[in-house]
Amino acid sequence: MILDIFPPNTMICNGETLPCVLGKSGVTKNKCEGDNATPVGLWPMRKAFYRPDRLQKPETSLVTRAITPKDGWCDDPKQPLYNKHIYKPFNGGYEDLWRHDEVYDLIIVLGFNDAPVVPGMGSAIFMHVARFDLSETEGCIALELPNLQSVIKDCSNDSFVNVHPAP
């Protein structure tokens, strides 16, 4: 399955049009750490994380793992584990996966800048739950929870997200 993303806010999934939210800086072909842009390209879905105290394990063929309070994602280009899952405590910058808001209650990790990892090219590019006000992300793709739960049902490790350039 391929999910097509058309800026500024449209996803096509199995012929159905869904609203989505992208990065504050739109989309880019030249992603760098901290630019708040969603990277253009075809990105494989690697795995899913979910918050077990808030959601049941999602129905999906993706490799799935429950988040714990010790989970994070390294976003520090100076660290050898840059753009990789880490456990806290961690000596370096990281994105906390166990958040107080609902944004990371369900996450699909996208295969951006991971084969190989290039320091500074961008990290923690996920598909995740949209904020209640549908505000833009820091570079991820966000969907309202019911839509994300519906989309993930058809996803497998052979699925991709195709982020198209802005018109």
C-alpha positions as CSV (number, residue, x, y, z in Angstrom):
1,M,0.0,0.0,0.0
2,I,1.1,3.6,-0.7
3,L,-0.3,6.5,1.1
4,D,-0.1,9.6,-1.1
5,I,0.4,13.0,0.7
6,F,-0.5,16.1,-1.3
7,P,0.5,19.4,0.4
8,P,-0.8,21.3,2.2
9,N,-3.2,18.9,3.9
10,T,-4.5,15.9,1.9
11,M,-3.8,12.1,2.2
12,I,-5.2,9.6,-0.3
13,C,-5.6,6.1,1.3
14,N,-7.2,3.3,-0.7
15,G,-9.0,5.9,-2.8
16,E,-10.3,7.8,0.2
17,T,-9.3,11.4,0.8
18,L,-8.4,12.2,4.4
19,P,-7.2,15.5,6.0
20,C,-3.6,15.5,7.3
21,V,-1.2,18.0,8.8
22,L,2.3,18.5,7.7
23,G,5.3,20.6,8.9
24,K,5.1,24.2,9.8
25,S,7.5,25.0,6.9
26,G,5.6,22.9,4.4
27,V,7.5,20.3,2.4
28,T,11.1,20.2,1.2
29,K,13.4,18.1,-1.0
30,N,16.3,19.2,1.2
31,K,15.4,18.3,4.7
32,C,17.7,19.3,7.6
33,E,17.4,18.9,11.4
34,G,15.1,21.6,12.9
35,D,13.7,23.1,9.7
36,N,10.1,22.1,10.6
37,A,9.5,20.8,7.1
38,T,8.1,17.4,6.0
39,P,10.5,15.6,3.6
40,V,9.4,15.0,0.0
41,G,9.8,11.4,-1.2
42,L,8.7,7.8,-0.9
43,W,9.3,6.6,2.7
44,P,8.8,3.0,3.9
45,M,6.9,2.3,7.0
46,R,9.3,0.7,9.5
47,K,7.3,0.0,12.6
48,A,4.6,1.3,14.9
49,F,4.6,2.4,18.6
50,Y,1.5,2.9,20.7
51,R,0.9,4.1,24.3
52,P,-0.7,1.0,26.1
53,D,-2.2,3.0,29.0
54,R,-4.3,5.0,26.5
55,L,-4.8,2.7,23.5
56,Q,-5.2,-1.0,22.7
57,K,-2.5,-2.5,20.5
58,P,-3.4,-1.4,16.9
59,E,-4.7,-3.8,14.3
60,T,-1.8,-3.8,11.7
61,S,0.7,-6.0,10.0
62,L,3.5,-3.6,11.0
63,V,5.9,-4.6,13.7
64,T,4.3,-3.0,16.7
65,R,5.7,-2.2,20.2
66,A,4.3,-0.6,23.3
67,I,5.9,2.7,24.4
68,T,7.2,3.0,28.0
69,P,8.3,6.1,29.9
70,K,11.9,5.2,29.1
71,D,11.4,5.4,25.3
72,G,12.9,8.3,23.2
73,W,14.2,9.1,19.7
74,C,17.6,10.6,19.3
75,D,17.5,14.0,17.4
76,D,21.1,15.1,18.3
77,P,23.3,15.0,15.1
78,K,26.4,14.7,17.3
79,Q,25.3,11.4,18.8
80,P,26.1,8.0,17.3
81,L,22.5,7.0,17.8
82,Y,21.1,10.0,15.8
83,N,17.7,9.2,14.3
84,K,17.4,6.0,16.2
85,H,15.2,4.7,19.0
86,I,16.9,5.2,22.4
87,Y,16.2,4.5,26.1
88,K,16.3,7.2,28.8
89,P,18.3,8.3,30.6
90,F,20.3,9.4,27.5
91,N,23.3,11.8,27.2
92,G,22.2,13.8,24.2
93,G,19.2,15.5,22.6
94,Y,16.1,13.3,22.1
95,E,12.4,13.4,21.4
96,D,10.4,11.9,24.3
97,L,8.0,9.3,23.0
98,W,6.0,9.1,26.3
99,R,4.3,12.5,26.2
100,H,1.7,14.2,28.3
101,D,-0.4,15.1,25.2
102,E,-1.8,12.5,22.9
103,V,0.4,13.2,19.9
104,Y,2.5,10.1,20.3
105,D,-0.2,7.8,21.5
106,L,0.2,6.1,18.1
107,I,3.2,6.5,15.9
108,I,4.3,5.0,12.6
109,V,8.1,5.4,12.1
110,L,8.9,6.4,8.6
111,G,12.2,5.3,6.9
112,F,13.5,8.7,6.3
113,N,17.3,9.2,6.8
114,D,17.9,5.8,8.2
115,A,19.7,3.8,5.4
116,P,22.2,5.2,6.0
117,V,21.7,7.8,8.7
118,V,23.3,11.2,7.7
119,P,23.9,13.4,10.7
120,G,21.9,16.7,10.5
121,M,19.7,15.5,7.6
122,G,16.6,15.2,9.9
123,S,15.3,12.8,12.5
124,A,12.1,11.5,14.1
125,I,10.0,11.7,10.9
126,F,6.8,9.9,12.0
127,M,3.1,9.6,11.1
128,H,1.4,10.4,14.4
129,V,-1.8,11.7,16.0
130,A,-2.7,15.3,15.1
131,R,-3.1,17.9,17.9
132,F,-6.6,18.7,18.9
133,D,-6.4,22.1,17.0
134,L,-4.8,20.4,13.9
135,S,-1.8,22.7,14.2
136,E,1.2,22.0,12.0
137,T,4.0,19.6,13.0
138,E,7.8,19.9,13.3
139,G,8.1,17.9,10.1
140,C,6.0,14.8,10.7
141,I,2.6,13.8,9.1
142,A,-0.3,13.9,11.5
143,L,-3.8,12.5,11.3
144,E,-6.8,12.6,13.6
145,L,-6.7,9.5,15.8
146,P,-9.7,7.6,14.2
147,N,-8.2,8.2,10.7
148,L,-4.7,7.0,11.8
149,Q,-6.2,3.9,13.4
150,S,-8.1,3.2,10.2
151,V,-5.0,3.8,8.0
152,I,-2.7,1.6,10.1
153,K,-5.0,-1.4,9.7
154,D,-4.0,-1.8,6.1
155,C,-0.3,-1.1,6.7
156,S,2.6,-3.6,6.6
157,N,6.3,-3.5,6.2
158,D,5.7,-3.3,2.5
159,S,3.8,0.0,2.8
160,F,5.0,3.5,1.9
161,V,4.2,7.1,2.4
162,N,4.7,9.2,-0.8
163,V,5.0,12.9,0.1
164,H,4.6,14.9,-3.1
165,P,6.1,18.3,-3.7
166,A,4.0,21.4,-3.2
167,P,2.1,22.5,-6.3
